[in-house]
């Protein structure tokens, strides 16, 4: 379950993180699985009850409008490309261990 903060859109969160999950799955040469989605939602703190204010501000800026992907393809690509390769190969447990303190390093912000 994703935790939205005031001013955030579920459509924006889902479209942005889905694109990240697809990139991660492609690194392993397979279709996306639930772990790719959990990974993508986790690095952006969508599963945290109380994410840091600076993370929320970054999400609002970077994810805004992505729910209308047909009109925001380049912004979606920028979001996906922002995530470092080193993050893409991490396990979900490694991500959870580093959150929320290392969200900037995990997301490339």
Secondary structure as UniProt FT lines:
FT   TURN            6..7
FT   HELIX           10..27
FT   TURN            28..29
FT   HELIX           34..43
FT   TURN            44..47
FT   HELIX           53..63
FT   TURN            64..65
FT   HELIX           66..71
FT   HELIX           73..82
FT   HELIX           85..88
FT   HELIX           92..98
FT   TURN            99..102
FT   HELIX           103..107
//
